[in-house]
Amino acid sequence: MKRLFIILLIILGCQQQEKVSVDVFLLQTDLKLAVKNLEVEREKMQILCCESKFSHDGIWGDNGKAYGIAQFHERTFIELQKRARLPFISWTNQEDQIKLLDWAIRNGYTKLWSCSKG
């Protein structure tokens, strides 16, 4: 009986160790994701501030080629829209520009903005 009790303690101890390892792994994964999200938000805010000072309507740049809060050129917007598979977003819509900018940052297209530090 004593031997069975010791075996059960060993098994439960191993299971507890596995649970702790899994919990630490999940915490590390969540932390990495949170850091990545903060980096994306920082880059997005920096681009929006530099490009348009967070304004949208009537904000034209690059000699009338770029428009809106993220200063997308229409051609660039359409190309990224296709790559992002977001067919129902609009170049002239503020929320859509922010959504596509977020996708662009997460997918390595920050070099398209002269204001980007990425």
Secondary structure, 3 states (H helix, E strand, C coil): CHHHHHHHHHHHHHHHHHHHHHHHHHHHHHHHHHHHHHHHHHHHHHHHHHHHCCCCCCCEECCCCEECCCCEEHHHHHHHHHHHCCCCCCCCCHHHHHHHHHHHHHCCCHHHCCCCCC
